[in-house]
Amino acid sequence: MTATPLKAQLPPGPKDMKVKQAMNMGYGLWDYLKKQQQEFGDYFTLRLPGQGPMVILSDPKAIKDVFSLKPEQYDASKTQLPMDVGEDNTVFLNQKEHQDSRKMIIPPLNTNRLKARAGVMHEIVTEHLNAWTVGDEFNIPRLVGDITLDVICYTVFNLREGDRKDTYKRLMLGWLLSACSDANFAIGSMIGAKRYRGILNKRYLKRTEKRDFGDGEKGLFPWKQAIDLKVQLADMIRQDIRAIRQRMDESETHMLSILARATDEKGNLLPEERVISETVGLLIGGHETSAATSAWFMLWLLKKPEVMQKIREEVKACIAQEGGFDPLKIAELPYLTACLNESQRLTPSAVGTVRWLTRDARIGDALIPAGACVFPCIYLTQRNKQVYGEDAEEYRPERWLEGNKFGPNEYFPFGGGRRACVGMNQARQQLRIIFAEFARRVAFDSVHSHTQEWPTPRQIGGQTEPEEGVLVTVTEVRPENTDFPANTIRQKAAHTA
Ligand code: HEM
């Protein structure tokens, strides 16, 4: 064991120029991180433009210390997200404000609400699959992103169909794509994400005040379209907030209604801009993360058809036992759960999480100076041979079914501590339902099924995705009631009639 130094100092790291290190992080970053770990060990420092030094950690002891940091020991407003979500969004808040904000956004995502939504999540997936025919081509992250937007329209806005839903979907997707563009992320990393967010937010507020919605098209500057679409999207959310506040209907359970009716300590309703900020925050939190996670999961399944087949058998057995597709039971299936866990272990969508230190902190074997960012590296830690054994680099879902318990400092694709992802259960439930139906009803072909090569990982909107996504062609799509026991089909037919 290394003795902890007495004076705070940055662990060693590569000497390349900051721009070169940033390029390596943006493209092919997993190999880059592995290479640095081999050279410098479980603590090393990267230096990127527009921000302080970043200490990459893959020692579970260090991860535990980071997730146990006290709120006053770090500053979340320095988070390098160059998108205008609003500075008073939960992600950027600190200390008590942050805890209060989480208390507000967690109730709409609690277990009972999730259970109540599982049936509609399944309905949405079924609608998508029922519209497919043999020969259809999809890019998995974009497809799952589309399903996710339907789920968001329902869970956040209580919209299942109609023009308003279509407009919400168009604006949400347009804004996300434009705000997450490489150009916007490059500007953010050059001038600093916090500064860039500030500039974007000022323009957005000015344009909102003038009710200048723009044409929503691309312009000379990369931020133009993102601002247009944010102004338009926020205007729709604002109209909904006002309608909800007119009704004040306590029986409403969709997220926007809960946020719009939430009050602060003094009993005042939150400012409209604050509710808008949390709403678009949930959108960012839930969309690209699920899309990227699904891309990696699909890649594993395409390369391991025997795993896909076993999932199919497990889902079929559950249907036979329950007399139909029970989304809550399906979302708890052990093998399916193990397969998704294993995918998120080896190929997590977030490469790590961040905490910007406001004071020197003892982290594992190191004493890291104030001003640095400590980065629990999900990717490197979850491949640790001391934790996962000699086969740590292998995709083996069975490891989750053999009585192993991996701690929150050894497996953390959703981050950890006081800032752990609030949408984890919703995301897991949704992804398990989607993939259960893919396994049961669809056969896919893909170039990835015929090669053991892996695509290069690439950073998109802060998430890691396969370079070109995952292109698939539908070769078979089975009817909705395939595998249902005959008596339940008859009952369903009688009921419909
Ligand atoms: C597979 C899907 C998802 C993944 C992999 C994921 C991953 C993460 C990670 C790594 C963090 C940072 C945690 C930390 O700093 O320790 C985070 C935070 C967060 N996530 Fe997720 N997430 C997913 C889905 C969602 C969904 C569906 C929502 C909303 C419905 C959501 C909302 C949030 C929010 C609001 C935060 C900030 C929490 C805070 O700062 O206190 N996420 N997520």
Boltz pocket constraint, residues with backbone or C-beta under 6 A from the ligand:
constraints:
  - pocket:
      binder: B
      contacts: [[A, 90], [A, 91], [A, 92], [A, 98], [A, 102], [A, 109], [A, 281], [A, 282], [A, 283], [A, 285], [A, 286], [A, 287], [A, 289], [A, 290], [A, 293], [A, 349], [A, 350], [A, 352], [A, 353], [A, 354], [A, 412], [A, 413], [A, 414], [A, 415], [A, 416], [A, 417], [A, 418], [A, 419], [A, 420], [A, 421], [A, 422], [A, 423], [A, 424], [A, 426], [A, 427], [A, 428]]
      max_distance: 6.0
